[in-house]
Each structure stands twice: as structure tokens, then as C-alpha cells.
Amino acid sequence: PSPLLFGNSLYTLQHYQGILSRIDVKTGEDQDGPFRLEAIANAYASPVGAAGRIYIVSREGVTQVLSHGDREPKTLAVNRLDEQINASPALAGRELFLRGERVLYCIVEE
């Protein structure tokens, strides 16, 4: 997975391990990590971020939403789809798109 640059943090995801690291882009130092993602074990897609949140999806169709800016990222939500996801989430406005093997999902906050 590609790293996510979000604010002054660079988030990296260990391929297939469910481990998230956060690096301060100004100093290059690790920021209180790495962090084990309790809902993600097998991630192939890159994380994305918006509105103070980080979205990480697993190949099993699980999306874990984490806080950004806290000393330690907190899990805000865990959502499951009945389909594998290998593509990175896409964000457009207030919509989150997830491409499964058969279906394209659009999730919107109302």
C-alpha cells in the first residue's frame, strides 16, 4: 500500500499485517507507534484520509475508521461488507466509494 500524507503525518500500512505507523514529516520521527489495527488483518489497499479521519480497508471487506490528530489513533467505526475489497477507497465531496469484486459502493453521511 502507498503511504498517506495527512497534515504533518505520514501514515504507512504494513502490507498484509494490519499494522499502522505514523511518521512526523518535519522530523522524520515515529509518532507513538506502530499501532495494531484490531479490525484489519489483510490489507492490500492504501489508506485515505479526510475530515479528521483515516479510512483503511481489508481484503475481507472490513473498513476501519480511525481518528487523526490524537496521540494514538482511536477506532471510530468498523464496517463490514460481504465482498472482498482490493482497491483503495476513493473520496469525492462527502461520498466514500469502495470497489468490491462485483459491486461499487457509495457511502454518504447524511
Summary of the structure (lengths in Angstrom):
residues: 110
radius of gyration: 13.3
end to end distance: 29.8
largest distance: 42.6
contacts: 309
relative contact order: 0.17
helix: 0%
strand: 47%
